[in-house]
Amino acid sequence: MNGQDPQADFAFLTVKPQQRDGKQRTVQSVVGGDRLVTELAPPQWTVVAGYPAGLGGPIICVNRTASLRGYAAFRCAGFVDGTSGGPWLANYSSASGRGELYGVTGGRHQGGCVNWVTYTSTFDADTMAVYQRAATGAPPDVVPAAGPSSC
C-alpha cells in the first residue's frame, strides 16, 4: 500500500448476505463464482472480461498469455478505462462458464498504456492474506490516491 507496488494492484470487497424467501443468500450463491488461485504461472490461454466506461456492456477476450517484465499480459483491443479489476481466468470452461481467477486487470501501468495490451499481477500468498482479511471482516486498509500510470 505505502509504496503503491503495481504487483499488488488488487482489492477485495465483501457484500453482506441477504435473507430472501427465508434463506440466506450470498452474491456467489445467486450468480456463481470462479475459484481464486495463487502461485499460478501465466497460462497459455487466458479469458479476460471487463466493462469499458461508457459502453454499457462487457467485453470478453480469449487470447494467448505472455510474460512481459514480470507481469502476465495479453493482446486484445478495447480494454480501456473501466476494465480495471476485470477477471483473468485460467482453465476456463465454456460449459460451466467458470475458470480459475489468477489475476485482475491492473498492475503494470495500471493495466496498460494502450488499449490492445493489458496486464495483470498474478495472485500470490500476499493476495490470499488480503482475501482472508476481507472474508473475516478485518478492518480494511486505507487506500491512497492512485499514483501516475507512468505511460
Secondary structure as the mmCIF struct_conf table of DSSP 4:
data_model
#
loop_
_struct_conf.conf_type_id
_struct_conf.id
_struct_conf.beg_label_comp_id
_struct_conf.beg_label_asym_id
_struct_conf.beg_label_seq_id
_struct_conf.end_label_comp_id
_struct_conf.end_label_asym_id
_struct_conf.end_label_seq_id
TURN_TY1_P TURN_TY1_P1 ASN A 2 GLY A 3
HELX_RH_3T_P HELX_RH_3T_P1 PRO A 6 ALA A 8
STRN STRN1 GLN A 18 ARG A 20
TURN_TY1_P TURN_TY1_P2 ASP A 21 GLY A 22
STRN STRN2 LYS A 23 ARG A 25
HELX_RH_AL_P HELX_RH_AL_P1 VAL A 27 VAL A 31
HELX_LH_PP_P HELX_LH_PP_P1 ASP A 34 ASP A 34
STRN STRN3 ARG A 35 LEU A 36
BEND BEND1 GLU A 39 GLU A 39
HELX_LH_PP_P HELX_LH_PP_P2 LEU A 40 PRO A 43
BEND BEND2 GLN A 44 GLN A 44
STRN STRN4 TRP A 45 GLY A 50
TURN_TY1_P TURN_TY1_P3 ALA A 53 LEU A 55
BEND BEND3 GLY A 57 GLY A 57
STRN STRN5 ILE A 59 ARG A 64
STRN STRN6 ALA A 66 LEU A 68
TURN_TY1_P TURN_TY1_P4 ARG A 69 GLY A 70
STRN STRN7 TYR A 71 ARG A 75
TURN_TY1_P TURN_TY1_P5 ALA A 77 GLY A 78
TURN_TY1_P TURN_TY1_P6 ASP A 81 GLY A 82
TURN_TY1_P TURN_TY1_P7 SER A 84 GLY A 85
STRN STRN8 PRO A 87 SER A 93
TURN_TY1_P TURN_TY1_P8 SER A 94 GLY A 97
STRN STRN9 ARG A 98 VAL A 104
STRN STRN10 THR A 105 THR A 105
BEND BEND4 GLY A 107 GLY A 107
HELX_RH_3T_P HELX_RH_3T_P2 ARG A 108 GLY A 111
BEND BEND5 CYS A 113 VAL A 114
TURN_TY1_P TURN_TY1_P9 ASN A 115 TRP A 116
STRN STRN11 VAL A 117 THR A 120
HELX_LH_PP_P HELX_LH_PP_P3 SER A 121 PHE A 123
HELX_RH_AL_P HELX_RH_AL_P2 ALA A 125 ALA A 135
TURN_TY1_P TURN_TY1_P10 THR A 136 GLY A 137
HELX_LH_PP_P HELX_LH_PP_P4 ALA A 138 ALA A 146
#
